[in-house]
Structures are given as structure tokens and as C-alpha cells.
């Protein structure tokens, strides 16, 4: 049981810290967008890089925040039935549907990892005039999938413990909001 608790605490800590670091990406993105707006509309001097860099940052921001969102239980949920169930039944339903989470994340991880490896091998760049490297952005998806899989395993463990014991003996202790 100690190994399970250690895994849960380590995974929660990792995804909470990573989530907060990723959240800070919004700051440089905002600075770049403001820079571009000022240059474009006040000085009539748009850049060739600002839009693409902000798009890359936002892409990484969205995918890398998924595991933290799962930790915070903030993903969209259709809870017409689920929300009315007692905790043990909710956990049981989550255990049953976790198969689809792992199937989706497994396929996405495998496909994105292969694409990312190929992108690094060829030194892929975008097809714009500026042509920045594309492989750093491609790398964010397999990393995000891996972190999400770790958090999904933690949720599955907690759900199984809730089904068996009627309550979760190891709720997340990290501050998630």
C-alpha cells in the first residue's frame, strides 16, 4: 500500500508542478501578441515570427495542461447520471470507462511519438517564410500523453480503492486550484 501511495503522491506532485510551469507560458504568449499588435497597428511594421511563435506556445500550453486538468478533475463531464450517483458507483463507472481513456491516450502517444521521432530526424520546419523548427512543438504531444497516462493511472487506482473501500484513502494533497 505504501508503494501505491508513493506513486499517487509523486504523480500528483509532478503534474501539479508541471501544470503550474505550463500555465506560465501564457505570459510570454501575451507579451508576443501585444508586441505584434503594437507593431502592426501603430507602426505598420508586422513581424514574420510573432504569430507563429504565439501559436507554438499556445499549442504546447493546451496539450501540456491536460494532465493537470485531469488531476484537478476539471475536464468536461456529462454528469446527467454520473453526478447523481453515490461516490462508490461514480468510481465504478469511471473504472469501466477508463478503458477508453487508456485506449485513446495509448494510440495518441504511439502515433505522436512516431511522428515526433521522424520530425526530429529530418529537422522539420514549418512551410512559412520564416521556417522555424517544428519538432519542438511536435515533442509536446507525446510528453503530454505520457504525463496524462501517469495521471490516468493514478485516477484509476483511486477509483478502484473507492470501489473497494467506499472512499478514496489517498485523495490528492497538492493544491490544484
Order of alpha helices (4+ residues) and beta strands (2+ residues): alpha-alpha-alpha-alpha-alpha-alpha
